Amino acid sequence: MNTGFVIGESKPTFVTAITSRPLSVGEYIKIDSDEGEILGLVEKSSVSSAAFADVKNFDEAAESTEIAEINKRDKTYTAHIGILGFLENLRKGQSIIPAVPPIPGTPISQPTKEDLEAIFSPQKEGWVKIGNLLRDKTIDVKINLDKIVSRHLGILAMTGMGKSNLVSLITKQIGKLKGTVIIFDYHNDYTTLNIPRINVIDAKINPRLLDADQLSEVLEIRDGANVQQRVLRMAFTKHVKESKEFWKKLENEVEFIVNSEDKKIKEIRTSAYRVQDIIEEAQRRFEDILDPDMGDPISFIKEGRTNILNISELSEKQANVALAFYLQQLLKDRKDASIVKHGRTKKDRSYKFNSPIFVIIEEAHVFIPKDHDTSAKYWAAKIAREGRKFGLGLGIVSQRPRSVDLNVLSQLGSFAIMKIIQEDDQRQIAAATESTSRELIAQLTSLNVGDAVLVGQWTNLPSLVHVEEVKEKIMGADQSAVNAWANAEKMSEIAVESTQGLVQKDLLLD
C-alpha cells in the first residue's frame, strides 16, 4: 500500500514527498524507482492546513476549525526524506546511492519487517544488540564491535541522557566475548558496575616513570612558574629515578641547589626553597596517589577483563598525566605485539596484551580540549590516527562536544549522539560527522533519555535508536535528594527511638 508520492524537485540524495499521514522523523521509507527499490530516512516532517493558512485572529481560527473538519482534503502531510541507497545493496551492507533521482510521482511505501531486520539486525559475527529502532520497537538494532575498535567511537550527549548506560552496554557486550576494555573513570561511575570479569583499579602514579614536566604537573607546580619548573628539572636526575629512597634523594638534590655557591644557581635559590615545600606538601597530600615503589601501573590491567581505572581521586592535572602515561604505554604495547606477530623482529616477546584493546575516556572535553594542548590529548590524537593498525580502539565520551578537539573528533569512525541542545555543540558534531544531515542534527533537541542517533561505520545505516538499559549499572544516575532526605530523617527517628529504649532498659535494671 502506497504511503505517498514524490513531489517537487528530486535529487539523488534527497526527495520531498506528500503522504497520506504524518510521518515520524527517524521512520524508514521505501521508494519504488525504475532502477530498483530505494530506502530513505525521514529527516523532517511537517503538516499544513489550507483552512488555517491566512488566519489572523481567534474568530477566524474558530471558523477555520469547522471548515477543516468538513474538508477531508484540508491537511497536507509533507516529508523530507534522505536517500540511503538501494534496498538490495543495503541488505548486503553496501550503500549505493542512485545515479538518477526518483521521478516526481514515484510512489513511496513502508519497508517490510524483513527488509529492516536484514539491515539493522544482521546475523553476523561481531554484531551485537544495542537497542531497538525508535520508530519501530519490533526491530532490534545491532552494532559492529569490530568497527569501534578499528575505527573508534564517540558518545556525545547532555548530562543525564544515557551516556554511561551506553558505555556500560558496550562494555557488557565486549565482556561476553572476553575482550579487554579499559575505562578511565573520572567520576567513579563504573566501579560498582555489576558485570562478570570486572577489574577495578584505584589509579596511582609512579613518579619514577615520569619525565620532569609530568612530575611538575603531578606535584601541581603552577603554570607559569618557570623557575620552579627549572629547579625540578635540575633535581630530577637519573639517580633520583633509580634511588631506593626516591623522595629523600629528590629532596637532597633540591637541597644541593639551595646550598650551592654557584652564582647562576644562587639566582634561583628562592624558587628552590619553594620547590622543597611543594615536594614535602605533595608527600603529605598525595600519599595514597604517588607511589614510587608500585612498579609499572600497566601491570595491574588484566587482559580479557573490563578494567575500571578509577581516577576520581586525582586532580585534573594528575589525571591528565596518568591518562597520558597509560595511553602511551598501551600504544607501545600494541605496536610491539604487532611487530612480533608479523615476524619483523627476532626478539623475545616484549608485550603484555595478546589481543585488541578498547579504551574509553570519560569527560573527554577535560583531557582532549579544543583550546589548549595536554599530554593526554597528544596521545589520544596519536591513537586516533594509528591505533586501528595495532588493535587499539579509542572511545571518547563527553557532554560538551564543542569543547573537544575537532581533530580527534573527526577521526572517529562511529558516533552515538544523544540529546544535545546547545547550538555550538550541534555545529561541532556537524563538523565532525559529515554524513549527518542538518535536518537530523536538528532533531537532537527532541530526543528523550536513552534515545540516540547512530551514525558511522558501526551500523549499516544512520538510525534513531532507543538504547537498551543495563540493569547491572548501579551508579551514574541522578541521585534523588528528596529520597535521601526522607531516609535520613527515618534513620534519625529510629536512632532516637533505639536510644530511648536503651535508657529505659538501664533505668529498669537500676
C-alpha positions as CSV (number, residue, x, y, z in Angstrom):
1,M,0.0,0.0,0.0
2,N,1.3,3.4,-1.0
3,T,2.1,5.9,1.8
4,G,2.6,8.8,-0.5
5,F,4.3,10.2,-3.7
6,V,7.5,12.0,-4.5
7,I,6.8,15.7,-5.4
8,G,8.7,18.8,-6.4
9,E,12.4,18.8,-7.2
10,S,14.1,15.4,-6.6
11,K,17.8,14.7,-6.1
12,P,19.9,11.5,-5.9
13,T,20.3,12.1,-2.1
14,F,17.1,13.8,-1.2
15,V,13.4,13.9,-2.1
16,T,10.2,15.5,-0.8
17,A,7.0,13.6,-0.5
18,I,3.3,14.2,0.0
19,T,2.0,11.5,2.3
20,S,-1.3,10.1,3.5
21,R,-0.4,10.5,7.2
22,P,2.2,12.5,9.1
23,L,5.5,10.6,9.1
24,S,7.8,10.5,12.1
25,V,11.3,11.7,12.0
26,G,13.5,8.6,12.0
27,E,11.0,6.5,10.2
28,Y,12.2,4.5,7.1
29,I,10.5,4.7,3.8
30,K,10.8,2.6,0.6
31,I,10.8,4.5,-2.8
32,D,9.8,2.4,-5.8
33,S,12.1,3.8,-8.5
34,D,12.7,2.3,-12.0
35,E,16.2,1.4,-11.0
36,G,15.1,-0.6,-8.0
37,E,13.7,-0.1,-4.5
38,I,15.4,2.7,-2.6
39,L,15.4,3.1,1.2
40,G,15.1,6.6,2.7
41,L,15.1,8.1,6.2
42,V,12.5,10.7,7.2
43,E,14.6,13.7,8.4
44,K,12.0,16.3,8.5
45,S,8.2,16.1,8.7
46,S,5.5,18.9,8.6
47,V,1.7,19.3,8.5
48,S,-0.1,22.3,6.9
49,S,-3.8,23.3,6.6
50,A,-5.3,25.3,3.9
51,A,-8.1,26.4,6.2
52,F,-5.6,27.9,8.6
53,A,-3.2,29.4,6.1
54,D,-4.3,33.0,6.4
55,V,-5.8,33.0,9.9
56,K,-5.3,36.4,11.7
57,N,-7.4,36.2,14.8
58,F,-9.3,33.9,17.2
59,D,-12.7,34.1,15.5
60,E,-11.2,33.2,12.1
61,A,-9.4,30.3,13.8
62,A,-12.7,29.0,15.3
63,E,-14.4,29.3,11.9
64,S,-11.4,27.6,10.2
65,T,-11.7,24.7,12.6
66,E,-15.2,23.9,11.3
67,I,-14.1,24.2,7.7
68,A,-11.1,21.9,8.3
69,E,-13.4,19.3,9.9
70,I,-15.7,19.3,6.9
71,N,-13.0,19.3,4.3
72,K,-11.1,16.0,4.4
73,R,-8.5,17.3,1.9
74,D,-7.6,20.2,4.1
75,K,-4.5,18.7,5.7
76,T,-1.2,18.3,3.8
77,Y,1.5,16.0,5.1
78,T,5.0,16.7,3.8
79,A,8.1,14.6,4.5
80,H,11.7,15.4,3.6
81,I,13.4,12.1,3.0
82,G,17.2,11.5,2.8
83,I,18.1,8.7,0.4
84,L,20.2,6.0,2.0
85,G,20.7,3.7,-1.0
86,F,19.3,0.8,-2.9
87,L,17.5,-1.6,-0.6
88,E,19.0,-4.7,-2.2
89,N,22.5,-3.5,-1.6
90,L,21.8,-2.3,1.9
91,R,20.7,-5.8,2.8
92,K,24.3,-6.8,2.0
93,G,25.8,-4.0,4.0
94,Q,26.5,-1.8,0.9
95,S,25.3,1.8,0.5
96,I,24.9,2.7,-3.2
97,I,23.2,6.0,-4.0
98,P,21.1,6.1,-7.3
99,A,22.7,8.0,-10.1
100,V,19.3,9.2,-11.3
101,P,16.9,10.9,-8.8
102,P,13.5,9.4,-8.3
103,I,10.9,10.9,-10.7
104,P,8.2,13.1,-9.2
105,G,5.1,11.0,-8.8
106,T,7.1,7.9,-7.8
107,P,5.1,6.1,-5.0
108,I,6.6,5.6,-1.6
109,S,5.6,2.9,1.0
110,Q,6.8,1.3,4.2
111,P,9.6,-1.3,4.0
112,T,8.8,-4.8,5.3
113,K,10.0,-6.0,8.7
114,E,12.3,-8.5,6.9
115,D,13.9,-5.6,5.0
116,L,14.6,-3.7,8.2
117,E,15.8,-6.8,10.1
118,A,18.3,-7.6,7.3
119,I,19.8,-4.2,7.6
120,F,19.7,-3.5,11.3
121,S,19.9,-7.0,12.8
122,P,22.4,-8.8,10.6
123,Q,23.2,-12.3,11.7
124,K,26.9,-11.9,11.5
125,E,29.8,-12.5,13.9
126,G,30.8,-9.4,15.9
127,W,27.4,-7.8,15.6
128,V,25.6,-7.3,19.0
129,K,22.3,-5.8,20.0
130,I,22.3,-2.3,21.4
131,G,18.6,-1.4,21.4
132,N,15.6,-1.1,19.1
133,L,14.6,1.3,16.3
134,L,13.0,4.4,17.9
135,R,10.1,4.3,15.5
136,D,9.7,0.6,15.3
137,K,10.3,-1.2,18.7
138,T,9.9,-4.6,17.0
139,I,13.2,-4.2,15.1
140,D,16.4,-4.9,17.0
141,V,19.4,-2.7,16.3
142,K,22.9,-4.3,16.2
143,I,26.3,-2.6,16.0
144,N,29.6,-3.9,14.7
145,L,32.1,-4.2,17.6
146,D,35.0,-4.6,15.2
147,K,34.4,-1.2,13.8
148,I,34.5,0.6,17.1
149,V,37.9,-0.9,17.9
150,S,39.4,-0.4,14.4
151,R,37.8,3.0,13.6
152,H,37.0,4.4,17.1
153,L,33.8,5.7,18.7
154,G,32.3,9.0,20.1
155,I,29.5,9.1,22.5
156,L,28.1,12.7,22.9
157,A,25.2,13.9,24.9
158,M,24.0,16.2,27.6
159,T,24.3,15.1,31.2
160,G,21.7,12.5,32.2
161,M,20.8,11.4,28.7
162,G,22.2,7.9,28.9
163,K,25.9,8.2,28.0
164,S,27.2,6.0,30.9
165,N,24.4,3.5,30.3
166,L,25.6,3.1,26.6
167,V,29.2,2.8,27.8
168,S,28.1,0.1,30.2
169,L,26.1,-1.8,27.5
170,I,29.1,-1.7,25.0
171,T,31.4,-2.9,27.8
172,K,29.0,-5.7,28.8
173,Q,28.8,-6.9,25.2
174,I,32.6,-6.9,24.8
175,G,32.9,-8.7,28.1
176,K,30.7,-11.5,26.8
177,L,33.4,-12.0,24.1
178,K,36.2,-11.9,26.8
179,G,37.6,-8.7,25.2
180,T,39.7,-6.2,27.0
181,V,38.2,-2.8,27.9
182,I,39.8,0.0,29.9
183,I,37.5,2.8,31.2
184,F,39.1,5.9,32.6
185,D,36.5,6.7,35.2
186,Y,36.8,10.3,36.2
187,H,33.7,10.5,38.4
188,N,33.7,7.0,39.9
189,D,30.6,6.0,37.9
190,Y,31.6,2.5,36.9
191,T,33.3,0.9,39.9
192,T,30.0,-0.7,41.0
193,L,29.1,-2.0,37.6
194,N,27.9,-5.5,38.4
195,I,29.0,-7.5,35.3
196,P,31.3,-10.6,35.1
197,R,35.0,-10.3,34.6
198,I,35.4,-6.8,36.0
199,N,38.7,-5.5,37.4
200,V,38.6,-2.2,39.4
201,I,41.9,-0.4,39.8
202,D,42.4,2.7,42.0
203,A,44.8,4.7,39.9
204,K,48.1,5.6,41.3
205,I,51.1,7.3,39.8
206,N,54.7,6.1,39.9
207,P,56.8,9.3,39.8
208,R,59.9,7.4,38.8
209,L,58.3,6.7,35.4
210,L,57.5,10.3,34.6
211,D,59.6,13.0,32.9
212,A,60.3,16.3,34.7
213,D,57.4,18.2,33.0
214,Q,55.0,15.4,34.0
215,L,56.3,15.4,37.6
216,S,55.8,19.1,37.7
217,E,52.2,18.7,36.8
218,V,51.7,15.9,39.3
219,L,53.2,18.0,42.1
220,E,51.0,20.8,41.0
221,I,53.6,23.4,40.4
222,R,51.6,26.2,39.0
223,D,51.5,27.1,35.3
224,G,54.0,29.9,34.6
225,A,56.3,29.1,37.5
226,N,59.1,28.6,35.0
227,V,62.0,28.9,37.5
228,Q,60.4,26.4,39.9
229,Q,60.0,24.0,36.9
230,R,63.6,24.6,36.0
231,V,64.7,23.7,39.6
232,L,62.7,20.5,39.4
233,R,64.3,19.6,36.0
234,M,67.7,20.1,37.5
235,A,66.9,18.0,40.6
236,F,65.0,15.2,38.8
237,T,68.1,13.2,37.7
238,K,68.6,9.6,36.6
239,H,70.0,8.9,40.1
240,V,66.7,10.1,41.7
241,K,64.7,7.8,39.4
242,E,66.8,4.8,40.3
243,S,67.2,5.5,44.0
244,K,65.6,3.2,46.5
245,E,64.6,6.2,48.6
246,F,63.0,8.3,45.8
247,W,61.6,11.2,47.8
248,K,64.7,11.6,50.0
249,K,67.0,11.6,47.0
250,L,64.9,14.2,45.2
251,E,64.8,16.4,48.3
252,N,68.6,16.0,48.6
253,E,69.1,17.2,45.0
254,V,66.9,20.2,45.6
255,E,68.8,20.9,48.9
256,F,72.1,20.8,46.9
257,I,70.7,23.6,44.7
258,V,69.6,25.6,47.8
259,N,73.1,25.4,49.3
260,S,75.1,25.8,46.0
261,E,77.6,28.7,45.9
262,D,77.4,28.8,42.1
263,K,76.4,32.4,41.2
264,K,74.0,31.3,38.5
265,I,72.3,28.8,40.8
266,K,72.1,31.3,43.7
267,E,69.7,33.3,41.5
268,I,67.1,30.5,41.7
269,R,67.5,29.8,45.4
270,T,64.2,31.3,46.4
271,S,62.4,29.2,43.9
272,A,64.3,26.1,45.1
273,Y,63.0,26.8,48.6
274,R,59.5,26.8,47.2
275,V,60.1,23.5,45.4
276,Q,61.2,22.0,48.7
277,D,57.9,23.0,50.2
278,I,56.0,21.6,47.2
279,I,57.7,18.2,47.4
280,E,57.1,18.0,51.2
281,E,53.5,19.0,50.8
282,A,53.0,16.5,47.9
283,Q,54.2,13.6,50.0
284,R,51.6,14.5,52.6
285,R,48.7,15.4,50.4
286,F,49.2,12.7,47.8
287,E,50.5,9.9,49.9
288,D,47.8,7.5,48.5
289,I,48.3,8.6,44.9
290,L,52.0,8.9,44.4
291,D,53.8,5.7,45.0
292,P,57.4,5.3,43.7
293,D,57.5,1.7,44.8
294,M,54.4,0.5,42.9
295,G,56.1,-0.8,39.8
296,D,54.6,-0.5,36.4
297,P,50.9,0.7,36.6
298,I,50.2,-1.2,33.3
299,S,50.8,-4.5,35.1
300,F,47.5,-4.0,37.0
301,I,45.4,-4.1,33.8
302,K,44.1,-7.6,33.1
303,E,43.6,-8.9,29.6
304,G,40.1,-10.3,28.8
305,R,38.5,-8.1,31.5
306,T,36.6,-4.9,31.9
307,N,39.2,-2.7,33.7
308,I,37.8,0.3,35.5
309,L,40.6,2.7,36.2
310,N,39.3,4.9,38.9
311,I,41.0,8.3,38.5
312,S,38.4,10.2,40.6
313,E,40.8,10.8,43.5
314,L,43.3,12.5,41.2
315,S,43.3,16.2,40.4
316,E,42.7,17.3,36.9
317,K,46.5,17.7,36.2
318,Q,47.3,14.4,37.8
319,A,44.6,12.6,35.9
320,N,45.9,14.1,32.7
321,V,49.4,12.8,33.4
322,A,48.2,9.4,34.4
323,L,45.9,9.1,31.3
324,A,48.8,10.2,29.0
325,F,51.1,7.6,30.6
326,Y,48.6,4.8,30.1
327,L,47.8,5.8,26.6
328,Q,51.4,6.0,25.6
329,Q,52.2,2.6,27.2
330,L,49.2,0.9,25.7
331,L,50.0,2.1,22.2
332,K,53.6,1.0,22.6
333,D,52.5,-2.4,23.8
334,R,50.2,-2.9,20.8
335,K,52.9,-1.8,18.4
336,D,55.4,-4.2,20.0
337,A,52.8,-7.0,19.7
338,S,52.2,-6.2,16.1
339,I,55.9,-6.2,15.2
340,V,56.5,-9.6,16.9
341,K,53.4,-11.2,15.5
342,H,54.2,-10.1,11.9
343,G,57.7,-11.5,12.2
344,R,59.5,-8.2,11.9
345,T,61.8,-8.9,14.8
346,K,63.7,-11.8,16.3
347,K,63.3,-10.5,19.8
348,D,61.5,-12.4,22.5
349,R,58.0,-11.4,23.5
350,S,58.2,-7.8,24.8
351,Y,54.5,-7.1,25.1
352,K,51.7,-7.7,27.6
353,F,48.5,-7.9,25.7
354,N,47.8,-10.6,23.1
355,S,44.5,-9.2,21.7
356,P,42.9,-5.8,20.8
357,I,42.1,-3.3,23.5
358,F,39.2,-0.8,23.6
359,V,40.0,2.3,25.7
360,I,37.1,4.6,26.8
361,I,37.9,8.2,28.1
362,E,35.1,9.8,30.1
363,E,34.9,13.6,30.2
364,A,36.9,13.9,27.0
365,H,36.5,17.7,27.0
366,V,38.8,17.7,30.1
367,F,41.5,15.6,28.6
368,I,41.2,16.3,24.9
369,P,40.3,20.0,24.9
370,K,39.9,22.2,21.9
371,D,41.6,25.3,23.1
372,H,44.9,24.1,24.6
373,D,47.3,21.2,24.4
374,T,47.6,18.5,27.0
375,S,49.8,15.4,27.1
376,A,46.7,13.2,27.2
377,K,45.4,15.0,24.1
378,Y,48.6,14.3,22.3
379,W,48.4,10.5,22.9
380,A,44.7,10.3,22.3
381,A,45.2,12.0,18.9
382,K,48.0,9.6,18.1
383,I,45.8,6.6,18.9
384,A,43.0,8.1,16.8
385,R,45.5,8.2,13.9
386,E,47.4,5.0,14.4
387,G,45.5,2.8,16.8
388,R,43.5,0.9,14.2
389,K,46.7,-0.6,12.7
390,F,47.6,-2.1,16.0
391,G,44.3,-3.2,17.5
392,L,43.9,-0.2,19.9
393,G,40.4,1.3,19.8
394,L,39.5,4.7,21.3
395,G,36.1,5.7,22.7
396,I,35.6,9.2,23.9
397,V,32.6,10.4,25.9
398,S,31.6,14.0,26.5
399,Q,28.6,16.2,27.4
400,R,30.4,19.2,25.8
401,P,31.3,18.3,22.2
402,R,32.1,22.0,21.5
403,S,35.0,21.8,23.9
404,V,36.5,18.6,22.4
405,D,39.4,18.9,19.9
406,L,37.9,18.7,16.4
407,N,41.0,17.0,15.0
408,V,40.3,14.0,17.3
409,L,36.6,14.0,16.8
410,S,36.9,14.0,13.1
411,Q,39.0,10.8,13.2
412,L,36.3,8.8,14.9
413,G,34.6,6.4,12.6
414,S,31.3,6.0,14.6
415,F,29.1,8.1,16.8
416,A,26.2,7.8,19.2
417,I,24.7,11.2,19.6
418,M,22.0,11.7,22.2
419,K,20.1,14.8,23.3
420,I,22.1,18.0,22.5
421,I,20.5,21.4,22.9
422,Q,23.4,23.9,22.6
423,E,23.9,25.1,19.0
424,D,27.7,25.3,19.4
425,D,27.6,21.6,20.3
426,Q,25.5,20.8,17.3
427,R,27.8,22.7,15.0
428,Q,30.8,20.8,16.3
429,I,29.0,17.5,15.7
430,A,28.1,18.5,12.2
431,A,31.7,19.4,11.5
432,A,32.9,16.0,12.9
433,T,30.3,13.9,11.2
434,E,30.0,15.0,7.6
435,S,27.5,12.2,6.8
436,T,25.0,13.5,9.3
437,S,22.4,15.9,7.7
438,R,21.5,19.2,9.3
439,E,17.9,18.0,9.5
440,L,18.9,15.0,11.6
441,I,21.1,17.1,13.8
442,A,18.2,19.5,14.4
443,Q,16.2,16.5,15.9
444,L,18.8,16.1,18.7
445,T,16.9,18.6,20.9
446,S,13.8,16.4,20.9
447,L,15.4,13.1,21.9
448,N,14.4,11.6,25.3
449,V,16.6,9.8,27.8
450,G,18.2,6.7,26.2
451,D,17.4,7.8,22.6
452,A,20.4,8.1,20.3
453,V,21.3,8.9,16.7
454,L,23.7,6.2,15.5
455,V,25.9,7.1,12.5
456,G,29.2,5.8,11.1
457,Q,30.8,2.5,10.4
458,W,29.4,0.6,13.4
459,T,26.0,0.5,11.8
460,N,24.8,-0.2,8.3
461,L,22.7,3.0,8.2
462,P,22.1,6.1,10.2
463,S,19.4,5.3,12.7
464,L,17.3,6.7,15.6
465,V,17.6,4.1,18.3
466,H,16.3,3.6,21.9
467,V,19.3,2.1,23.7
468,E,18.7,-0.9,25.9
469,E,19.0,-0.3,29.7
470,V,21.8,-2.0,31.6
471,K,20.3,-3.4,34.8
472,E,23.7,-4.2,36.2
473,K,24.7,-0.5,36.2
474,I,24.2,0.9,39.7
475,M,26.0,4.3,39.7
476,G,25.8,7.2,37.3
477,A,22.1,8.0,37.5
478,D,20.8,11.2,39.1
479,Q,20.6,10.9,42.9
480,S,17.2,11.7,44.5
481,A,17.8,14.3,47.1
482,V,14.2,14.0,48.3
483,N,14.5,10.3,49.0
484,A,17.9,10.8,50.6
485,W,16.5,13.4,53.0
486,A,13.5,11.3,53.8
487,N,15.6,8.2,54.5
488,A,18.0,10.3,56.7
489,E,15.0,11.6,58.7
490,K,13.7,8.0,59.2
491,M,17.2,6.8,60.3
492,S,17.4,9.7,62.7
493,E,14.0,8.8,64.2
494,I,15.0,5.1,64.5
495,A,18.2,6.1,66.3
496,V,16.3,8.3,68.7
497,E,13.8,5.5,69.5
498,S,16.6,3.0,69.9
499,T,18.5,5.3,72.3
500,Q,15.3,5.9,74.4
501,G,14.7,2.2,74.6
502,L,18.2,1.6,75.9
503,V,17.9,4.4,78.5
504,Q,14.6,2.9,79.8
505,K,16.2,-0.5,80.0
506,D,19.0,0.8,82.0
507,L,16.6,2.5,84.4
508,L,14.7,-0.7,84.9
509,L,17.9,-2.6,85.7
510,D,18.8,0.0,88.3
